[in-house]
Amino acid sequence: MQTSRLTASPLSLLKQAAGSPAQLAGKARGLARALRAYADGPALDARLRRLEALGYLEKTPSRLQLVVGSIDMLRFWITPAAAEYYEERGISFGFHQVLRVLDDPASMVDPTGFLSTQDAIIGHLMQVVHANPAYDLQLLESHEGGLEALEAQVIQMLDGTHPRRASIGAVVEEPDYHARLLAYVRAYRETRDADAPLRDNIAKDPKWQRIERCFGTLPNAMAYFAKLPDRPMAAAWHLLTVRDFPG
């Protein structure tokens, strides 16, 4: 069985991901909220305190370290690992990003997820076959009832009742992804040490496994962020001169 992502025409996928005019308007409002969140320092501080209380932060990164770390996570981990995965599957990475924007533009503007709403994180988890979903589940714990809401929405995806079922279906390329995600969510709620399902190209490649150990979980990623330069000139020098994953 294949998803519509692999069988429908590009035009059909664009229409499916975009949804109705009313849905597009709702997505635009969600994007506006996501962008406004960048100016909401107290909300970010509260999120970080919650993660610290959960034991996920040994040392809280500064604002500048969060920015530089986000860039590193994108350029060393998220983007190249995803680009390889889609190339292996014969899927245009660029077109895939267009579909993601049409489905949920708010999920594209916050790489760390610290400024994202609970629904944005859940939508992102259901929209993208994750290299390792552990980071996002840990992040959801900073939202009261986040894991419960994730489980409920994944169940809706599987039984066909989720309001974004069609648009998410235009993006997700693995037909059993949501079933695997649900199994992991349930296992994770039982024990935080549950084995996360790694994406195929991560599980088979020692290079990606090494980088995954840094960015695949929230505690490890934040430990990396907290070691980054904390002064503007040093941070700029890091971004200009460090071209490969330094771990």
Summary of the structure (lengths in Angstrom):
residues: 247
radius of gyration: 17.7
end to end distance: 39.4
largest distance: 52.3
contacts: 756
relative contact order: 0.16
helix: 68%
strand: 0%
